[in-house]
Amino acid sequence: MQQILSAQAKTGMVLAKDVMMPDGRVLCGRGTVMTGPLLDRLIKMDITQITVDGHPVKVAGEKTLKEELRDIEDRFSLVTKVAPLMYIKKRIMQKMIDSRR
């Protein structure tokens, strides 16, 4: 899942979270497939960010999932025998993986 600017959204992308109005009403539900008219409407309504499935937008300087996981391995390399820290490492890595789905 990736949070992107509405202007970066393309037709066919799928919402990973509901798009909410400032008053709390749901404008578009999770799972909605983006269409041209819907994207135009979101932009006209000043909805600046949406959260979409996957990781469809490349950001300059952003690391790949593989690079991020390798960084975590490196950071925890000196504490391989400390069970609580290994648990934390595992949770961080899983959270990173889940955030990219």
N, C-alpha and C positions, 0 to 999 in steps of 0.2 A: 504494500500500500504506500502511496506517495501523495503528499500534499503539494499541489501545484497551483499556479495562477490560473484563473479562468481563461485568460488569454492564451495560455499554453495548451489548453485542452483541445483535443481533436475528436472528430466524429468517430464513434465506435468505442471510445474509452468507456469504462464502467465505473460508476460511483461506488466507492468502498464505504462511505459514510453518508448519512442524510445531509442534504443541504438545507440549512435552517434560515428562516427569516429572522430579523432582529427581535421580533416579538415572540419567537419560539415556535412558530408554525413551521411545519415541514414543507419545503418547496418542492424538493425532489427526493425520493426515497433511495436508500441504499440499493444497489443493483440496477439502477436506471442506466440505460445505454445512452450515451451522449449523441445528440443529433445536431445538425447545423442550426435549426430554429431554436432548439433548447439552449445551445451555447450562446447564441445571440441574445436570447432573453435573459440569461444569467448575467451577461456583461451589462446589458441595459439596466438591470436591477441593482447594479453595483455590488454583485457577489464577486469578490476579488479572488477568493481561494476555494478550491474544492479538493476532496481527497478521492483518488482513483485507485482501482485495483492495479497490482503490479508496480513496476517502476519504469513507466514508459518515457519519462523525460530525462535526457542526459543533462547534467549540470556540470559546467566547466570546473575542473579541479576536484570533482566528487570521486571518491574511491569506489571501486567495485565491492560487492559483497565479499568476494574472495580476499581482497586486500584488507578489508576491515576485520575479517575473521583472523587473518594472519597477524594483524597488529595486536589483537586480543591475546593470541597465543604467545606472542613476544612479551607482552606486558606481564603475563602470569608465569613466564618460564622459570623464574627463580623460586616459586612457591608451590612446586608440584606435589609436595607431601603435606600440605596444609589443607585438610578436608573442607573446612568452611570456605576457604578462598577458591577451591576447585568448584564447589557448588555455585559460588557467585559467578565464576568464569563461565560455567555451563549455562546459567540463566541469562547472562549478558549475550552470549553467542546465540542462544535460541531466540531471544528477543530481536536481535538483529536480523536473523533469518526470517522470522515471522513478519517483521516490518517490511520486508521486500516482496512479500507474496501479494 
